[in-house]
Amino acid sequence: MRIGLSIAVLLAGILMGAVLTPVLSGAGPERRVFEIRTYTTHDGKLEALHTRFRNHTMRLFEKHGMTNVAYWTPQDPELAGRTLVYVLAHSSRDAARRSWEAFRTDPEWVKVKAESEAQGPVVSKVDSVFGDPTDYSPLK
């Protein structure tokens, strides 16, 4: 139920977010696959996750071929304060797999992750769903 709610919030934002299309227009006309990720943090760790994404993770995603599309924090009380939902675009599922492998072994990421978790793990759960845009989606 929790992931379904997160995905519903996310997809509603994407469908309403045709304004994102110009941001992603450099990706070209080829078909992309989108990865919808939901991170649940340990209590009190959401700000640490935001800091890690803001200062390091987003840049490292781009370095490894992933396109940052959008990031949200839910308003719903059961998710607020401990959930981050975001979307990445990849040229294919195989490209996503290769990008994640390179990201996870990147020495900079290994160091950043270790430093940000010096006081304990930040993320308690990760959910990932891959999706293809429909023929009527404003974001492709």
C-alpha positions as CSV (number, residue, x, y, z in Angstrom):
1,M,0.0,0.0,0.0
2,R,2.8,2.4,0.9
3,I,4.7,2.0,-2.3
4,G,1.4,2.2,-4.3
5,L,0.6,5.5,-2.7
6,S,4.1,6.8,-3.4
7,I,3.9,5.7,-7.1
8,A,0.5,7.3,-7.5
9,V,1.8,10.6,-6.1
10,L,4.8,10.4,-8.4
11,L,2.9,9.5,-11.5
12,A,0.4,12.2,-11.0
13,G,3.2,14.7,-10.8
14,I,4.9,13.4,-13.9
15,L,1.7,13.5,-15.9
16,M,1.0,17.0,-14.8
17,G,4.7,17.8,-15.3
18,A,4.8,18.4,-19.0
19,V,7.0,21.4,-18.1
20,L,9.8,18.8,-17.5
21,T,9.9,18.0,-21.2
22,P,12.2,20.9,-22.1
23,V,14.5,20.0,-19.3
24,L,15.0,16.6,-20.8
25,S,14.9,17.5,-24.5
26,G,18.6,17.0,-24.8
27,A,18.1,13.2,-24.5
28,G,17.0,13.0,-28.1
29,P,14.0,11.2,-29.7
30,E,14.9,7.7,-28.7
31,R,12.6,5.8,-26.4
32,R,13.7,5.9,-22.7
33,V,12.9,3.8,-19.7
34,F,12.0,5.5,-16.4
35,E,13.0,4.2,-13.0
36,I,10.8,5.2,-10.2
37,R,12.6,4.8,-6.8
38,T,11.2,5.2,-3.3
39,Y,13.6,5.4,-0.4
40,T,12.5,5.0,3.2
41,T,14.9,6.4,5.7
42,H,15.6,5.4,9.3
43,D,14.0,7.8,11.8
44,G,15.5,11.3,11.7
45,K,17.7,10.5,8.6
46,L,15.7,12.1,5.7
47,E,17.7,15.4,5.9
48,A,20.9,13.4,5.7
49,L,19.6,11.7,2.6
50,H,18.6,15.1,1.1
51,T,22.1,16.4,1.8
52,R,23.7,13.4,0.2
53,F,21.6,13.7,-2.9
54,R,22.0,17.5,-3.1
55,N,25.8,17.5,-2.7
56,H,26.9,14.3,-4.3
57,T,24.4,11.6,-5.6
58,M,22.7,13.6,-8.4
59,R,26.0,14.6,-9.9
60,L,27.3,11.0,-9.6
61,F,24.1,9.7,-11.3
62,E,24.8,12.0,-14.3
63,K,28.4,10.9,-14.3
64,H,27.3,7.3,-14.8
65,G,24.8,8.0,-17.5
66,M,21.6,8.4,-15.5
67,T,19.3,11.4,-16.1
68,N,17.8,13.0,-13.1
69,V,14.1,13.7,-13.8
70,A,12.4,14.8,-10.6
71,Y,12.5,14.3,-6.8
72,W,9.6,14.5,-4.3
73,T,8.9,14.2,-0.7
74,P,5.4,13.0,0.1
75,Q,2.9,15.1,2.0
76,D,0.9,12.2,3.4
77,P,1.6,11.9,7.1
78,E,2.5,8.2,7.0
79,L,5.3,8.9,4.5
80,A,6.3,12.5,5.2
81,G,9.6,13.0,7.0
82,R,11.0,9.6,6.0
83,T,10.4,9.1,2.3
84,L,12.1,10.3,-0.9
85,V,10.6,9.4,-4.3
86,Y,12.4,10.2,-7.5
87,V,12.6,9.3,-11.1
88,L,15.7,8.6,-13.3
89,A,15.7,8.1,-17.0
90,H,17.8,5.5,-18.8
91,S,18.2,4.6,-22.5
92,S,17.3,1.0,-21.6
93,R,17.1,-1.5,-18.8
94,D,20.5,-2.8,-19.7
95,A,21.9,0.8,-19.6
96,A,20.4,1.2,-16.2
97,R,22.0,-2.0,-14.9
98,R,25.4,-0.9,-16.2
99,S,25.0,2.6,-14.8
100,W,24.0,1.3,-11.3
101,E,27.0,-1.1,-11.3
102,A,29.4,1.7,-12.2
103,F,27.8,4.1,-9.6
104,R,27.9,1.6,-6.8
105,T,31.6,0.9,-7.3
106,D,32.6,4.5,-7.9
107,P,35.3,5.4,-5.3
108,E,33.8,8.8,-4.7
109,W,30.4,7.2,-4.0
110,V,31.9,4.6,-1.7
111,K,33.6,7.4,0.3
112,V,30.5,9.7,0.4
113,K,28.2,6.8,1.5
114,A,30.6,5.7,4.2
115,E,31.0,9.3,5.5
116,S,27.2,10.0,5.5
117,E,26.6,6.7,7.4
118,A,29.3,7.3,10.1
119,Q,26.4,7.6,12.6
120,G,24.5,4.6,11.2
121,P,22.6,3.7,8.0
122,V,20.5,6.4,6.3
123,V,18.2,4.3,4.2
124,S,16.2,1.4,5.5
125,K,14.4,0.4,2.3
126,V,14.6,0.9,-1.4
127,D,11.8,0.2,-3.9
128,S,12.5,0.4,-7.6
129,V,10.0,0.2,-10.5
130,F,10.8,0.5,-14.2
131,G,8.2,1.9,-16.5
132,D,7.7,2.8,-20.2
133,P,5.8,6.0,-21.0
134,T,2.4,5.5,-22.6
135,D,1.8,6.8,-26.1
136,Y,-0.2,9.7,-24.6
137,S,2.4,10.7,-22.0
138,P,3.7,14.2,-22.3
139,L,7.0,12.9,-20.9
140,K,8.8,10.4,-23.0
